[in-house]
Amino acid sequence: MRELFDEVYGQGGLDPEEAVRNSTRGPQRKRFYARAGMTETPDGFAITLDDKTVRTPSRKPLSAPVRGVAEAIVAEWEAQQGTINPMTMPLTRLANSVIDAVGDNVIAVADDIAKYFGTDLLFYRAGHPQELVAREAQAWDPVLFWAADTLGAHFILAEGIIHVEQPASAIAAARATLPADPWRIAALHLVTTLTGSALLAVALLRGHLDADQVWAAAHVDEDWNIEHWGIDEEVALRRAGKLVDFRAAAFALKALTPAS
């Protein structure tokens, strides 16, 4: 089982693009099991293949802390046909990263997310054309107002790409909202890196925006360019791949966050 994960998932950590590169090296493995399932344990729900516990590259049981996430992982394994395609198994890849890379490094992962509070996508605005300026304001300003009112994080906007130093108090206030459990911090990190915005990730975590709203807000500039210049097939494929991972991370965040 370890060899399967080494070859299929690699050691790409939480970087989705690196995970893509690792997972596409070499031939895909054939499906070797008849059924996928799960068993409840004191620590959550362990994933099984033909009643044998799946193990990560570090030889730890592949598991999820809540039933809903475990059921979704089982569904990913059940959906595999002749060969195992890791690109259709984003929650399995996320779980593998959580268990092997994040569990003992929650603070480091949170610190990496916090770096985005200093250079967040939402801070840097177009100066023209006016249509794009208005679209950015419509999508991003409400999130910044929410961050100021709800989180106590008051950030500074800039035009163009010239770096603006953000107030340490704003970064600290936003940093204080980050979860301390491995699963949610890993999912939040994935949303942050895929969107370029830790503020959008926190808005998703806190239920201020839903997944569709976050994805749309993260692609205001790209969508505007597509409307005016057409779509690039390579960019579209890369975006579709990222969307698979984004939806998995958003699902995990929702499933793991207690209702307020």
C-alpha positions in Angstrom: 0.0 0.0 0.0 2.9 2.4 0.8 4.3 1.9 -2.7 0.9 2.8 -4.2 0.8 6.1 -2.4 4.4 6.9 -3.2 3.8 6.4 -6.9 0.3 7.8 -7.1 0.5 10.8 -4.7 4.2 11.6 -4.3 5.4 13.9 -1.6 4.0 17.2 -3.0 2.7 18.4 0.4 0.0 21.0 0.1 1.1 22.6 -3.2 -1.6 21.5 -5.6 0.5 22.2 -8.7 3.4 20.1 -7.3 0.9 17.4 -6.5 -0.2 17.4 -10.1 3.3 17.1 -11.3 4.1 14.2 -8.9 0.8 12.4 -9.7 1.3 12.4 -13.4 4.8 11.0 -13.5 4.9 7.5 -14.7 2.0 5.1 -15.6 -1.2 5.1 -13.5 -1.8 2.1 -11.3 -4.5 -0.4 -12.1 -7.4 -0.7 -9.6 -6.5 -3.7 -7.5 -9.3 -3.8 -5.0 -13.0 -4.8 -5.1 -14.4 -2.3 -2.7 -13.6 0.7 -0.6 -15.0 1.3 2.8 -14.3 2.8 6.2 -14.2 1.7 9.9 -14.9 3.9 12.9 -11.9 4.3 15.3 -11.3 6.3 18.4 -9.6 9.0 16.2 -12.2 9.1 13.5 -12.8 7.0 10.4 -10.2 4.9 8.8 -10.4 4.3 5.0 -10.2 0.6 3.9 -9.8 -1.3 0.7 -11.1 -4.8 0.8 -11.3 -4.4 4.6 -7.6 -3.5 4.9 -6.7 -0.1 6.2 -5.1 2.2 3.6 -1.8 3.7 4.8 0.0 6.9 3.7 3.6 7.0 2.5 4.6 7.5 6.2 2.8 4.3 7.1 0.0 6.1 9.0 -3.6 5.0 8.6 -5.5 7.1 6.0 -8.4 8.5 7.9 -10.7 11.5 8.4 -12.0 13.0 11.6 -15.7 13.2 10.6 -18.0 10.8 8.8 -18.9 13.1 5.9 -15.3 13.6 4.8 -14.5 9.9 5.2 -17.6 9.0 3.1 -16.4 11.4 0.4 -12.9 9.8 0.4 -14.4 6.3 0.1 -16.5 7.6 -2.8 -13.3 8.8 -4.6 -11.8 5.3 -4.3 -15.0 3.6 -5.4 -15.3 5.9 -8.4 -12.0 4.7 -9.9 -12.4 2.4 -12.8 -9.7 0.5 -14.6 -6.9 2.7 -13.4 -6.5 5.0 -10.4 -6.5 8.6 -11.4 -5.3 10.8 -8.5 -6.6 14.0 -10.2 -10.1 12.7 -9.4 -9.3 12.1 -5.8 -8.6 15.6 -4.2 -9.8 14.7 -0.8 -7.6 11.6 -0.6 -4.6 13.8 -1.6 -5.6 16.4 1.0 -5.9 13.7 3.7 -2.5 12.3 2.8 -1.0 15.8 3.2 -2.8 16.5 6.5 -1.6 13.2 8.0 1.9 13.1 6.8 2.9 16.8 6.5 0.6 19.0 8.6 -0.2 17.2 11.8 3.1 18.2 13.6 3.4 21.5 11.7 0.1 23.4 12.2 1.8 26.6 13.4 4.2 26.6 10.4 1.3 26.1 8.0 -0.7 28.9 9.8 2.3 31.2 9.5 2.5 30.5 5.8 -1.1 31.5 5.4 -0.5 34.6 7.5 2.1 35.8 4.9 -0.7 36.3 2.5 -2.2 38.9 4.8 0.7 41.1 3.9 0.3 40.7 0.1 -3.2 39.6 -0.3 -4.8 39.6 -3.8 -7.6 42.0 -2.6 -5.2 44.8 -1.7 -3.8 45.4 -5.2 -6.2 47.2 -7.5 -6.3 48.0 -11.2 -6.1 51.7 -12.0 -7.9 51.3 -15.3 -10.1 50.5 -17.3 -12.9 51.8 -15.1 -15.0 48.7 -15.8 -12.3 46.4 -14.2 -11.8 48.9 -11.3 -15.6 48.7 -10.6 -15.6 44.9 -10.8 -12.8 44.6 -8.3 -14.4 47.0 -5.9 -17.8 45.2 -6.1 -16.2 41.8 -5.5 -13.5 42.7 -3.0 -14.5 45.8 -1.0 -17.3 43.9 0.9 -14.7 41.4 2.1 -12.4 44.1 3.3 -15.2 45.9 5.1 -16.2 42.6 6.7 -12.6 42.0 7.8 -12.4 45.4 9.4 -15.8 45.2 11.1 -15.8 41.5 12.2 -12.1 40.6 12.5 -10.8 44.0 13.5 -8.3 43.9 10.7 -7.9 47.2 8.8 -5.9 46.8 5.7 -4.5 49.3 3.2 -5.2 49.3 -0.6 -2.8 50.0 -3.4 -3.0 50.6 -7.1 -0.9 48.5 -9.3 1.8 46.1 -8.0 3.9 48.3 -5.8 4.2 46.7 -2.4 2.4 48.4 0.5 3.4 47.5 4.0 0.3 46.4 5.9 -0.3 47.3 9.5 1.1 44.7 11.9 -2.1 45.0 14.0 -4.2 44.1 10.9 -2.1 41.1 10.2 -2.2 40.0 13.8 -5.9 40.3 14.0 -6.4 38.3 10.8 -3.8 35.7 12.0 -5.8 35.2 15.2 -8.8 33.9 13.3 -6.9 30.9 11.8 -7.9 27.4 13.2 -5.5 25.3 15.1 -6.5 21.8 13.9 -4.5 20.1 11.2 -7.4 19.4 8.8 -8.9 22.9 8.7 -5.6 24.6 8.6 -4.5 22.4 5.7 -7.8 23.0 3.8 -7.5 26.8 4.5 -3.9 26.8 3.2 -5.0 25.1 0.0 -7.8 27.6 -0.5 -5.4 30.4 0.1 -2.8 29.2 -2.3 -5.3 28.4 -5.0 -7.0 31.9 -4.8 -4.1 34.0 -3.8 -6.1 35.4 -0.9 -6.0 34.5 2.7 -8.9 36.9 3.3 -11.1 35.1 0.9 -10.1 31.8 2.6 -11.0 33.2 6.0 -14.3 34.6 4.6 -15.1 31.0 3.4 -14.1 29.5 6.8 -16.3 31.9 8.7 -19.2 31.5 6.4 -19.2 35.1 5.1 -18.9 33.9 1.5 -19.7 30.5 0.0 -17.4 28.5 -2.2 -18.8 29.9 -5.5 -18.5 33.5 -4.3 -14.9 32.9 -3.2 -13.9 31.3 -6.5 -15.6 34.1 -8.5 -13.9 36.8 -6.4 -10.5 35.2 -6.9 -10.9 35.3 -10.7 -12.3 38.8 -11.3 -9.2 39.9 -13.3 -8.9 36.6 -15.2 -12.6 36.6 -16.1 -12.4 40.2 -17.3 -9.4 39.3 -19.5 -11.3 36.3 -20.9 -14.3 38.4 -21.8 -12.1 40.9 -23.7 -9.3 38.7 -25.2 -10.7 35.2 -25.3 -9.8 32.1 -23.4 -6.4 30.4 -23.4 -6.8 26.6 -23.4 -3.8 25.9 -21.2 -4.9 28.5 -18.7 -8.4 27.0 -18.7 -7.1 23.5 -18.1 -4.9 24.7 -15.2 -7.9 26.5 -13.7 -10.1 23.5 -14.0 -7.6 21.4 -12.2 -7.3 24.0 -9.4 -11.1 24.1 -9.1 -11.1 20.4 -8.3 -8.8 20.9 -5.4 -10.6 24.1 -4.3 -14.0 22.4 -4.1 -12.5 19.6 -2.1 -10.9 22.0 0.4 -14.1 24.0 0.6 -16.1 20.9 1.3 -13.7 19.8 4.0 -13.8 23.2 5.6 -17.6 23.2 5.7 -17.8 19.6 7.0 -15.2 20.3 9.7 -16.4 23.7 10.9 -19.1 23.6 13.6 -22.3 25.5 12.8 -22.4 28.8 14.6 
